[in-house]
């Protein structure tokens, strides 16, 4: 069986981001049926439809071409003001345009929200799902992944500090692989 390729988008741009550490943990926990790879969003200029006329910015074209090649998408995001960070929303916008050429359409997806607080970025998780519905990304419903109090879950070396976190994330990935197999457009 060929592994499903999964583009991973980290919503936090911060150098020592908990979200990036969780994304790296997910990559390390992925079974042989998933190949997860972080796709950077930090270099995407703000979406402006005027720039799509003629030759769009090179970073946009490279991003779109890269995402198009993946079987599925996984978002790992913090919560900013009960929503997703602007950089992540911008990546969604860049990838969805020009109209009719969205790189998201039909790609199975999943959301992991991460927070140092107790709520696990619940608001960002659900707000992102609203956009994914419109973008035609069939999104994994269960298990939901809200990673709260993440500071206590990351070891000093950047790995996971608790075996139960690894167990949960591994089960999440196993279910996501099933979701991709069931929802992937050929």
C-alpha positions in Angstrom: 0.0 0.0 0.0 1.2 3.5 -0.9 1.3 6.0 2.0 -1.0 9.0 1.8 0.9 12.2 1.5 -0.4 14.8 4.0 0.5 18.5 4.0 0.8 19.8 7.5 0.1 23.6 8.1 1.3 25.1 11.4 -0.7 28.2 12.2 1.8 29.7 14.6 4.8 31.5 13.1 6.6 31.7 16.5 10.1 30.2 16.5 9.5 28.1 19.6 5.9 27.3 18.8 4.1 24.6 20.7 2.1 24.0 17.5 5.2 23.3 15.5 6.4 20.9 18.3 3.0 19.1 18.2 3.2 19.0 14.4 6.7 17.4 14.6 5.4 14.9 17.2 2.6 14.0 14.8 5.2 13.5 12.0 7.2 11.2 14.3 4.1 9.2 15.3 2.8 8.7 11.8 2.5 5.1 10.8 3.7 3.8 7.4 0.4 4.6 5.7 0.9 8.3 6.3 3.7 10.6 5.1 3.3 14.0 6.9 5.3 17.0 5.7 5.1 20.6 7.0 4.3 23.1 4.3 5.5 26.6 5.3 3.1 29.5 5.2 5.3 32.3 6.6 6.4 33.7 3.2 2.9 34.2 1.7 2.1 37.8 1.2 -1.4 38.9 2.1 -3.9 37.8 -0.5 -5.0 40.5 -2.9 -7.0 39.5 -6.0 -5.3 42.2 -8.0 -2.0 40.2 -7.7 -3.6 37.2 -9.3 -4.1 39.0 -12.6 -1.3 38.1 -14.9 1.6 36.5 -13.0 0.8 36.0 -9.3 3.6 36.3 -6.7 6.1 33.4 -7.0 5.5 32.3 -3.4 1.8 31.9 -4.1 2.4 29.8 -7.2 4.9 27.6 -5.4 2.6 27.2 -2.5 -0.4 26.3 -4.7 1.7 23.8 -6.8 3.1 22.2 -3.7 -0.3 21.7 -1.9 -1.9 20.4 -5.1 0.4 17.4 -4.9 -0.8 16.2 -1.5 -3.5 13.6 -0.8 -4.8 15.3 2.4 -4.3 18.3 4.7 -3.7 18.6 8.4 -3.9 21.9 10.3 -2.2 22.4 13.6 -3.2 25.8 15.0 -3.3 28.0 18.1 -6.2 30.3 18.8 -5.9 34.1 18.4 -8.9 36.0 19.6 -11.2 33.0 19.3 -10.2 32.3 15.7 -7.2 31.2 13.7 -4.1 33.2 13.2 -4.1 35.6 10.2 -1.2 33.7 8.6 -3.2 30.5 8.5 -6.4 32.2 7.2 -4.2 33.9 4.5 -2.8 30.5 3.4 -6.4 29.3 3.0 -7.2 32.3 0.9 -4.1 32.1 -1.3 -4.8 28.4 -1.9 -8.4 28.9 -2.7 -7.8 31.3 -5.5 -8.2 32.2 -8.3 -11.8 31.2 -8.2 -12.4 27.7 -9.5 -8.8 26.6 -9.0 -8.7 25.9 -5.3 -6.0 23.5 -4.1 -8.1 22.5 -1.2 -11.2 21.1 -2.9 -11.8 17.5 -2.2 -8.7 16.9 0.0 -9.6 15.1 3.3 -8.5 17.1 6.3 -8.2 17.2 10.0 -7.6 19.9 12.7 -5.5 19.8 15.8 -5.8 22.9 17.9 -3.1 23.6 20.5 -3.1 26.0 23.5 -1.3 26.6 26.7 -4.7 27.2 28.2 -7.3 24.6 29.4 -9.7 25.0 26.4 -7.2 23.6 23.8 -8.0 26.4 21.3 -11.6 25.2 20.9 -12.7 28.4 19.2 -10.0 28.3 16.6 -10.7 24.6 15.9 -14.4 25.3 15.1 -13.7 28.5 13.3 -11.3 26.8 11.0 -13.8 24.1 10.3 -16.3 26.7 9.0 -13.8 27.7 6.3 -13.0 24.1 5.5 -16.7 23.4 4.8 -16.8 26.2 2.2 -13.4 25.0 0.8 -14.8 21.5 0.2 -12.4 19.8 2.6 -14.2 16.9 4.2 -12.9 17.2 7.7 -12.5 14.4 10.3 -15.2 14.7 12.9 -14.0 12.2 15.5 -11.8 12.1 17.4 -11.6 15.8 18.0 -8.1 17.0 18.9 -8.0 19.9 21.4 -4.5 19.9 23.0 -4.9 22.1 26.1 -2.2 22.9 28.7 0.4 22.0 26.1 3.3 23.4 28.1 3.0 20.4 30.4 2.9 17.9 27.4 6.2 19.0 25.8 9.5 17.7 27.2 12.7 19.9 27.3 14.0 18.2 24.2 10.9 19.2 22.3 9.3 15.7 22.2 6.2 14.6 24.0 6.5 14.4 27.8 3.6 12.0 28.5 2.9 8.6 26.9 -0.9 9.2 27.0 -0.4 12.2 24.7 1.5 10.0 22.2 -1.2 7.3 22.5 -4.0 9.8 21.8 -2.2 11.4 18.9 -1.3 8.0 17.4 -5.0 7.0 17.6 -6.0 10.3 16.0 -3.6 9.7 13.1 -4.9 6.1 12.7 -8.4 7.4 12.4 -7.3 10.2 10.1 -5.7 7.6 7.7 -9.0 5.8 7.6 -10.8 9.1 6.9 -8.4 9.8 4.0 -8.9 6.4 2.5 -12.7 6.8 2.7 -12.9 10.4 1.5 -10.1 10.8 -1.0 -11.1 11.7 -4.5 -9.3 9.6 -7.1 
